[in-house]
Amino acid sequence: MDVLTHALLTRKLVGRDSRTVLAGIGPDAPFYLIYLVWASTQKKGVHALTTNGWPNPPRWMETLHHAFHSLPIALAGAVLVRMLSGHWPSQGLKAWTLHILVDIPTHSRRRWEPHFLWPFSDFTVDGIPWADIALTGLGKILNV
């Protein structure tokens, strides 16, 4: 799901505080902050932007994606925040968890499926990509 939709869902279901909304888009931060820079350093950025032919990311980037979409890692991060700050980040954890739970059924195994039990398991769900859902719904609206 795209960042804007995750942000809107977080605002609606968890809270409007800016830190909460940032936590709601947090799992996708490595992709949006690193991937285009990486593709550009590989001299593939302009080609990808003009042709929509995006190169496969390196393995380390996939691992980072799995870690940021992992429920156990999210919980460990919340425990770390609790230990360092003395408060439990309940809104942030709810927002981060919501992001992961929304991504599970809305990503297929073809690309970027969340490994939500990583590093304990590589189990994934072969969901229906949100873009396919959106296009199907738009097609029904337009009678296409």
N, C-alpha and C positions, 0 to 999 in steps of 0.2 A: 504494500500500500504506500502511497506517496506521503511525503512529509506533511503537506498541508492537511490531508485527511486525518493523519495521526494527531496533529495538533488540535484540529477541531473536535475530534472524538475525546481527546484528553480534557479539553476545556469543558465539554458538555458533561462527561461522565465522572471526571475526577476533580478538577478544579481549574480556576483561571489564573492562579498565581504563575508568574513567568517561570519560576524554577520548576514547577510542576509540569508546565507545558514543555519545557526543555527536556525534562525526564521522559516525557511521552514521545519525543522524537529521538531521544538518546541512542536507542539501539541501531538507528540508521546512520549515526554520526560518522563512523569510520568510512562507510561507503561514500557519502556525500562530501566528506572533507578530504578524502585520500584518493579515491578512484580516478577522478578526472586529472588530478595532478600526476598520478602514476602514468595514466594513459598518455599524457602530454610528454612526460620524460621519456617515454618509449617511442616518441614521434608518431603516435597513433591518435592523439587527441583531436586534431583537426579533421582527420579522415573519419573518425567515429562521429563527430558532430555533424559532418556534412552528409554522410552516407547511412548513419544509424547502424553501422557495422562495428559494434563494440567488442573490443578484444576481451578474452577471458582473463580474469584477474589472476595474479600470482597466488600460490597456495597460502602464503602468510596472510593475505588479505581475506581469503575465505575463512581461515581460522579465526581471525579477528571478528569477522561477521558472525560466526558461530558463537563465539564467546559473548558478544553483545546481545545476542538473541537467546541466551541461555537463562532459564529460570533459576538454576542453582547459582550461577554467577551473579545474577541480580540480587538474590538473597544474601550471598556472601558480601556483595558491595554494600548492601544495607547494614549488615552486621559491622562492617568496617567503619561506615559512617557513624554508627552508634558508639563504637569503641573510641573513635577519635573526637567526636563532638559531644557525646553524652545524650544526644536525642535520637529517637528512632525516626527515620525519614519515611513515614507512612505514605504521605501523598506522592512523593517521588517513586517509591516502590510500587504503589498502585498504578501510577502512570506508565512506568517501565514495563510492568507485568501486563497491563492492558495492551500495550504495543505488541508484545510477544504473542499474547493470546489472539489478537486480531490477525496477526501474520500467519499463524499456524494454518487455518483453513483457507487463507487467501493467497497462498503461494504454492506453486506446483514444484515438483522435484526437478523440473527442467532448469530452474534458475533460482538461486538465492533462497531455497527452502530453509526455514529456521530449524536448527538442531537444538530444540528447546530443552533438552536434557544433557547437553554437552557440559562437561567432558565425560560424563558417566555413560552416555549412550549416544550413538549416531542416528537414533530413531527419528524419522521425519514423517510428516503426513503429506500425501500427494493431494494438495488442495486444488481449488479452482482459482486461477490467478484473478486478482481483483480487476485487472484491466479487461479480461474476458467477460467478467460479470457486468462491468460498466458498459462495454460495447454491446453485449447481448441486450441489456436493459434499454440502451439508447436505440438499438435496432427495433425493439418492440414499440418503443414510443414513436419512432418514425415510420413504422410499418415496413421496414426493410427486410 
